[in-house]
């Protein structure tokens, strides 16, 4: 209800599944300094990866980082992502997703969610094309190994996903 409610954001951020879904997050992913283990470095650098919340600009995030580190450190955007707004929720798409999900999981509530990662959808949204990420995969956290070592999913989820995508694509193409 209040995007500026820092206390509420902190409560959500304490839950791993909500990290990056409610606000911009930044984390240092690479550090480099010095030329030898026994010498003070003459320079140091940090690569900071930010997952930027829709509607927030890269420049605003860079300015916040600069404010945090002070004037003795230079903040520079080296790999620009496209600034994009969130796509409006469309009833026709929500209804089509619900019909496809309910083929394998009748009665499951359909709840819109914010993806906490970068996708090709950002490019389309920045170009003014509403874009939605949907999935027919329903996994327990203990079964989710996406983008990790030994990536896999249960066989039943794979086949349910095929049914889901077939139904969703036919529905959105108008050939139910």
N, C-alpha and C positions, 0 to 999 in steps of 0.2 A: 504494500500500500504506500510505502514511503521509501523511494530509492535512496534517500539520504540517511536512512536509519542505520548508522554504523553498528550499534549494538545488535540489531537483528542480523546484519551481515556477518558479524563475528560468530554468532551462534550457528549460522548456516555454514560458514567457512570451517568450523570445527568438524564437520561431517565430510569425510573424503569424497563422497558421491556428489556433493554440492560445490566443491572447489571449482572455480572458473565459471559457474553458471549464474552468479548473481552480481558479479563485478569484475573489473579488470584485475588480472593477477600477473605478477612478474617474478621471475626466478632467475638467478645467475646459473647459467648452464655450462659456461667455460671460463676458466681463469688462466691468465698467463702473466708471468713476471720473471725477471732475472735471466741470467745466463749461466749461473753456477750455483751449486748448493751452499757454498760458503761465502757468497758475496751478496751485499745488499743490491736489490734491483734498482736500475736507473729509471725504469718505467714499468707500469703494470696495466693490464687491461682485463675487463670482464665483459663477457657476452651475456646479455640479459634478454631472455625470451619472455615476451608479454603476450598473454591471451587477452585481446582487447574487446571489451564488451561492446555490442552493437550500439552505435550512436556516439561513441567516444572516438576522438581523433587520435592518430598516432602522435601528432604534435602535442596534444594535451598530455599524453602519457609521458612523452619525452620531457616536457616541462616539469611534470611532477617528479620524475626521476632526478632531474637537474636540481630541483629544490631540495630533495632529500640528501643528495651527495654534496651539495655546496659548490662554490665557485672554483675550488682547486681541482675539480675533476670535470672533464669534458664529456658530455653525453651526446652521442651521435646516432642517428637512425641509419643503420647499415643495410638492413633488408626490410624494405617497406611492404607492409601488407596494405591492402586496399581498405580504406575506411568505408564501412557500410552500415546501413541501418537494418534493424530487424524487419523481416517480412511480416506483413499483416496476416493474422490468422484468417483463413478462408473456410467458410462453412462447407463448401463442396469438397474441399480436400480433406478436412476433418472427417466428414461423413464417409468418403471413400476409404480412408485409412481404417475407420471403425468397422466398416463392412468386411474389409480384408482381414483385419485382426480377429474379428468374431467368427471367421470360418474355423479357426483352430482353437480359439480361446473365447467362447461365447460369454458375453456379459462383462468382459474385462473393461474397466474404465479407460477411456482414452484421455490422457493428460498431456498437454503440450509441455515441451521441455526445451531448455536452452543448451545446445551442445557446447562443451567447454574446449573446443579445439578448432583449428583452422581447416576449412574445406574449400573445394572449388566453388561452393555456393557463394562464398564471399565475393568472387569475381562477378558473378551474375547479379548479386544484390547491389554491388557498387555501380553496376550498369543500369540499375533501375528495374531488374527482372526479379520479382519475388521468387524465392527459392526455399525449399523445405527439405529437410533430411528426415526420412522415415525408415523404420526397420521392422521387420517381422520376426527378428530374433528376440526371444525371451530367455534370458539366462540368469541363473543365480550368480552372485558375485564370485562364488567359488569356482564357477565354470567359465568365467570370462578371462580369456588370455589374449585379448586383442592387442596387437602391436607389441607383444612381449615374446619372451622366450617360450618356445613350444606353443605357438598360437594354434588354437583349435576351438571347436564347439561340439556339443553333443550331436550325434547323428540325427536324432528326432528334430532338433532345432533346425538343422540344415534343410530337411524335407519340409517342415512347416514353413520355412522361409520361402521355398519354391512356390508353395501354394499361395502364400501371401502376395508375393510379387506378381504372379500370374493374374490373380484376382484384381489387385490394385491397378496394374497397367491396363487391363481390359476395361475396368470401370472408368478410369480417367480418360481413356481413349473413346469412351462412349459406346463400347460394344459389349455391354453386360449380357 
